[in-house]
Amino acid sequence: MGLIAALARGLDRIGDSVGRVVMWLAVLLVFLQLAVVLLRYGFSTSFIQLQESVVYVHAALFMLGIAYTMLHEGHVRVDILLAGLSPKGRALIDLLGVLLAVIPFSLLVLWTSWPFVAASWRIREGAIAYGGLPFQYLLKSLIPAMAILLMLQAIAQACRCTLTLAGRRADHRGPAFTRAHS
């Protein structure tokens, strides 16, 4: 059980660390969008690279922030069934959800996106629009990165659920580490 707890702590720290870096993209996104609007309506001009940078930053924010959102339970849930259950009952439901839905979904996304992304890297796929950012292969790389981060966080959650079911943890929700010790 000590190995499972250590794995959960390590994977939770990865998801938390990536999320804490990625959350700053929201600030960048606001400033980029503000610049696009000010240029368009204040100066009647626009730059396609600036507009595409909004797309890139928006995609990175959501795709790379998915594990952090899962770790901190920021996703949409319908807890009608879970509300009356004990912590072990909730852990069992969440463990089944991770094993039957999240991990298979992550593997499917990784498997189906890999050839698509590899082809993009092979030709160093360029801009979405004429004159845009020449890094579409980087944008497409966010897809398998999202799948990997989501799968790692799902494994961490499965570990926490296992610890709760084994009586080694009071509740599986929340990180397997505390801020004071991180």
PALOFI-984567 format. One record per residue: residue in one letter; x, y, z of N, C-alpha, C in turn. Coordinates in steps of 0.05 Angstrom, whole numbers, padded with zeros to 5 digits, always signed. Example, Ala and Ser with C-alpha at 12.3 -4.5 7.8 and 13.67 -1.06 7.14 Angstrom:
BEGIN
A+00264-00114+00156+00246-00090+00156+00264-00066+00156 S+00257-00045+00142+00273-00021+00143+00258+00001+00157 
***
This chain:
BEGIN
M+00016-00024+00000+00000+00000+00000+00017+00025+00000 G+00041+00023+00011+00059+00047+00011+00067+00055-00017 L+00071+00035-00034+00078+00041-00062+00055+00055-00076 I+00030+00045-00071+00007+00058-00083+00004+00086-00074 A+00008+00091-00048+00006+00118-00038+00027+00136-00050 A+00051+00126-00052+00073+00142-00064+00067+00148-00094 L+00057+00129-00108+00049+00133-00136+00028+00154-00138 A+00008+00153-00121-00014+00173-00121-00003+00201-00116 R+00015+00202-00095+00027+00229-00089+00043+00240-00112 G+00059+00223-00124+00076+00232-00147+00059+00241-00171 L+00039+00225-00178+00022+00232-00201+00005+00257-00195 D-00004+00259-00170-00020+00283-00162-00002+00308-00164 R+00023+00305-00156+00041+00329-00157+00046+00337-00186 I+00048+00317-00204+00052+00324-00233+00028+00339-00243 G+00004+00329-00238-00021+00342-00247-00024+00370-00235 D-00017+00372-00209-00019+00398-00196+00001+00418-00206 S+00025+00409-00210+00047+00427-00220+00041+00436-00248 V+00033+00418-00266+00026+00427-00293+00003+00447-00293 G-00017+00441-00277-00040+00459-00275-00033+00486-00264 R-00015+00487-00245-00007+00513-00234+00008+00530-00254 V+00023+00518-00271+00037+00532-00293+00017+00541-00314 V+00000+00522-00322-00018+00526-00345-00040+00547-00338 M-00047+00549-00312-00068+00568-00305-00061+00597-00312 W-00035+00603-00314-00026+00630-00322-00033+00635-00351 L-00038+00614-00367-00046+00619-00394-00073+00634-00396 A-00090+00632-00375-00115+00646-00375-00110+00676-00375 V-00090+00685-00360-00083+00713-00360-00073+00722-00387 L-00055+00706-00399-00045+00712-00425-00067+00713-00446 L-00086+00694-00444-00109+00693-00462-00125+00719-00461 V-00130+00729-00437-00145+00754-00434-00131+00777-00448 F-00105+00779-00444-00090+00801-00456-00088+00798-00486 L-00085+00774-00496-00084+00770-00525-00111+00777-00538 Q-00133+00768-00526-00159+00774-00537-00165+00804-00535 L-00156+00817-00513-00160+00845-00511-00145+00860-00533 A-00120+00851-00539-00105+00863-00560-00118+00860-00587 V-00129+00836-00592-00144+00832-00618-00167+00851-00620 V-00183+00853-00599-00206+00871-00600-00198+00900-00602 L-00178+00909-00587-00169+00937-00589-00159+00944-00616 L-00143+00926-00628-00133+00931-00655-00155+00932-00675 R-00174+00913-00673-00196+00912-00693-00214+00936-00691 Y-00224+00942-00667-00244+00963-00664-00232+00991-00658 G-00208+00992-00647-00196+01017-00641-00179+01028-00664 F-00167+01010-00680-00148+01018-00701-00155+01007-00728 S-00178+00992-00730-00187+00981-00755-00166+00964-00769 T-00151+00948-00753-00131+00931-00764-00131+00904-00749 S-00118+00885-00759-00115+00859-00745-00090+00845-00755 F-00081+00827-00739-00058+00810-00746-00066+00781-00742 I-00065+00766-00764-00073+00738-00763-00057+00722-00742 Q-00032+00728-00740-00015+00714-00720-00025+00719-00691 L-00034+00742-00686-00045+00749-00659-00071+00734-00655 Q-00088+00734-00676-00113+00719-00674-00109+00689-00670 E-00090+00678-00684-00084+00649-00681-00071+00643-00654 S-00056+00662-00644-00044+00658-00617-00066+00654-00596 V-00089+00667-00600-00111+00664-00581-00121+00634-00583 V-00122+00623-00606-00130+00595-00610-00110+00577-00596 Y-00085+00581-00601-00064+00564-00589-00064+00565-00559 V-00066+00589-00547-00066+00592-00518-00091+00580-00506 H-00114+00585-00519-00139+00573-00509-00138+00543-00509 A-00128+00531-00531-00125+00502-00532-00106+00491-00511 A-00084+00505-00508-00064+00496-00487-00076+00497-00459 L-00090+00519-00454-00102+00522-00427-00121+00499-00421 F-00139+00493-00439-00158+00472-00433-00147+00444-00435 M-00131+00439-00455-00120+00412-00459-00100+00404-00437 L-00083+00423-00430-00062+00416-00410-00073+00420-00381 G-00095+00433-00378-00107+00437-00351-00126+00416-00343 I-00131+00396-00360-00151+00376-00354-00144+00359-00329 A-00119+00352-00326-00111+00335-00302-00114+00351-00277 Y-00107+00376-00277-00110+00394-00254-00140+00396-00246 T-00157+00399-00266-00185+00401-00261-00196+00375-00249 M-00187+00352-00259-00196+00327-00248-00185+00324-00219 L-00161+00331-00214-00149+00328-00187-00165+00345-00167 H-00172+00369-00174-00185+00387-00155-00216+00387-00159 E-00226+00366-00172-00255+00362-00176-00269+00387-00187 G-00257+00399-00207-00269+00423-00219-00286+00416-00243 H-00289+00391-00250-00305+00383-00272-00335+00381-00263 V-00352+00380-00282-00381+00378-00277-00387+00349-00269 R-00401+00347-00246-00410+00321-00237-00439+00322-00228 V-00452+00300-00230-00479+00297-00219-00477+00278-00196 D-00477+00289-00172-00472+00273-00148-00497+00264-00134 I-00519+00262-00148-00544+00253-00136-00541+00225-00123 L-00529+00207-00138-00525+00180-00128-00503+00178-00107 L-00482+00195-00110-00460+00193-00092-00465+00206-00065 A-00484+00225-00064-00489+00241-00039-00495+00223-00015 G-00510+00202-00018-00517+00186+00004-00498+00163+00010 L-00477+00160-00005-00459+00138-00001-00437+00145+00019 S-00425+00124+00030-00402+00127+00048-00378+00134+00031 P-00356+00142+00044-00331+00147+00028-00322+00123+00012 K-00325+00099+00024-00317+00075+00009-00336+00070-00015 G-00361+00076-00012-00380+00073-00034-00374+00093-00057 R-00368+00117-00049-00360+00137-00070-00334+00129-00083 A-00315+00119-00067-00290+00110-00079-00294+00087-00099 L-00312+00069-00093-00317+00047-00111-00329+00057-00137 I-00349+00075-00135-00361+00086-00159-00340+00101-00176 D-00324+00117-00163-00303+00132-00178-00282+00114-00190 L-00275+00093-00175-00256+00074-00186-00267+00060-00211 L-00292+00052-00210-00304+00040-00234-00305+00060-00257 G-00312+00085-00251-00312+00106-00272-00285+00110-00285 V-00264+00110-00268-00237+00114-00278-00229+00090-00296 L-00234+00066-00285-00226+00041-00300-00242+00036-00325 L-00268+00043-00324-00285+00036-00347-00289+00059-00366 A-00283+00084-00358-00288+00106-00376-00263+00123-00381 V-00251+00134-00360-00230+00154-00364-00205+00142-00376 I-00195+00120-00365-00171+00107-00376-00176+00097-00405 P-00198+00082-00410-00202+00074-00438-00205+00098-00457 F-00218+00119-00448-00221+00143-00465-00193+00155-00471 S-00177+00157-00451-00150+00168-00454-00133+00151-00474 L-00135+00125-00471-00120+00107-00489-00131+00109-00517 L-00157+00112-00521-00169+00115-00547-00160+00141-00561 V-00160+00162-00545-00151+00188-00556-00122+00187-00564 L-00105+00175-00547-00077+00172-00552-00072+00155-00577 W-00086+00133-00579-00082+00114-00601-00092+00127-00628 T-00115+00140-00627-00125+00151-00652-00112+00177-00661 S-00101+00192-00642-00089+00218-00649-00059+00215-00657 W-00047+00193-00649-00018+00191-00653-00010+00192-00683 P-00023+00177-00701-00015+00180-00730-00020+00208-00741 F-00042+00220-00732-00049+00247-00741-00028+00267-00732 V-00019+00265-00708+00001+00284-00697+00028+00278-00709 A+00035+00252-00712+00061+00244-00723+00063+00255-00752 A+00042+00253-00767+00042+00263-00795+00046+00293-00795 S+00034+00307-00777+00037+00336-00775+00066+00343-00768 W+00078+00328-00750+00106+00333-00743+00125+00327-00767 R+00119+00305-00781+00136+00297-00804+00138+00319-00825 I+00116+00333-00830+00117+00354-00850+00119+00382-00838 R+00122+00383-00811+00124+00408-00797+00101+00427-00806 E+00076+00416-00803+00052+00429-00813+00051+00458-00804 G+00045+00475-00823+00046+00504-00819+00021+00516-00809 A+00016+00540-00817-00005+00557-00807-00032+00547-00814 I-00052+00554-00796-00080+00548-00801-00090+00565-00824 A-00083+00591-00824-00091+00610-00844-00066+00622-00856 Y-00068+00633-00880-00046+00646-00893-00035+00668-00876 G-00009+00668-00871+00004+00688-00854+00002+00683-00825 G-00009+00660-00817-00012+00653-00789+00012+00641-00777 L+00009+00630-00753+00031+00618-00738+00039+00591-00751 P+00064+00587-00756+00073+00563-00771+00078+00539-00753 F+00061+00535-00732+00067+00514-00713+00042+00496-00708 Q+00028+00490-00728+00004+00473-00724+00010+00446-00713 Y+00034+00436-00718+00042+00410-00707+00044+00412-00677 L+00052+00435-00666+00052+00438-00637+00024+00439-00626 L+00006+00453-00640-00022+00454-00631-00034+00426-00631 K-00029+00410-00651-00040+00383-00652-00027+00365-00631 S-00003+00371-00622+00010+00355-00602-00004+00358-00575 L-00020+00378-00571-00035+00381-00547-00055+00357-00543 I-00063+00345-00564-00083+00323-00562-00071+00299-00547 P-00049+00288-00556-00038+00265-00540-00027+00274-00513 A-00018+00299-00511-00009+00309-00485-00033+00309-00465 M-00056+00318-00475-00080+00318-00458-00087+00289-00450 A-00086+00271-00468-00092+00243-00462-00073+00231-00441 I-00048+00237-00444-00028+00227-00425-00032+00239-00397 L-00036+00265-00396-00040+00278-00370-00066+00268-00357 L-00087+00265-00372-00112+00255-00362-00109+00226-00351 M-00095+00209-00366-00091+00182-00358-00074+00180-00333 L-00053+00196-00331-00037+00197-00306-00054+00205-00282 Q-00071+00225-00286-00087+00234-00264-00108+00213-00257 A-00118+00199-00277-00138+00177-00272-00124+00155-00256 I-00100+00149-00262-00085+00128-00247-00081+00137-00218 A-00075+00163-00214-00072+00173-00187-00099+00171-00172 Q-00121+00177-00185-00147+00175-00172-00153+00146-00166 A-00146+00128-00184-00151+00099-00179-00135+00090-00155 C-00111+00100-00152-00094+00094-00129-00107+00104-00103 R-00117+00129-00104-00130+00140-00080-00155+00125-00073 C-00170+00117-00094-00195+00101-00089-00187+00074-00076 T-00166+00061-00086-00157+00036-00075-00149+00039-00046 L-00135+00060-00040-00127+00065-00012-00152+00070+00006 T-00172+00084-00004-00196+00088+00011-00211+00062+00016 L-00213+00046-00005-00226+00020-00003-00212+00001+00016 A-00185+00004+00018-00169-00013+00036-00169-00002+00064 G-00181+00021+00069-00182+00033+00095-00157+00049+00102 R-00140+00055+00083-00115+00069+00088-00118+00099+00084 R-00141+00108+00075-00146+00136+00070-00175+00141+00076 A-00181+00163+00089-00209+00169+00097-00227+00174+00073 D-00217+00189+00053-00232+00195+00030-00213+00198+00006 H-00222+00189-00017-00204+00189-00041-00203+00216-00055 R-00221+00234-00048-00222+00260-00062-00199+00278-00052 G-00190+00294-00071-00168+00312-00065-00141+00300-00069 P-00120+00316-00070-00093+00307-00075-00083+00288-00053 A-00065+00271-00060-00053+00252-00041-00029+00265-00027 F-00027+00292-00029-00006+00307-00015-00019+00331-00003 T-00006+00343+00016-00017+00368+00027+00001+00391+00018 R-00010+00414+00016+00005+00438+00007+00028+00444+00026 A+00024+00439+00052+00046+00445+00071+00071+00429+00066 H+00067+00405+00054+00090+00387+00049+00099+00387+00020 S+00085+00402+00003+00093+00401-00025+00113+00422-00033 
***
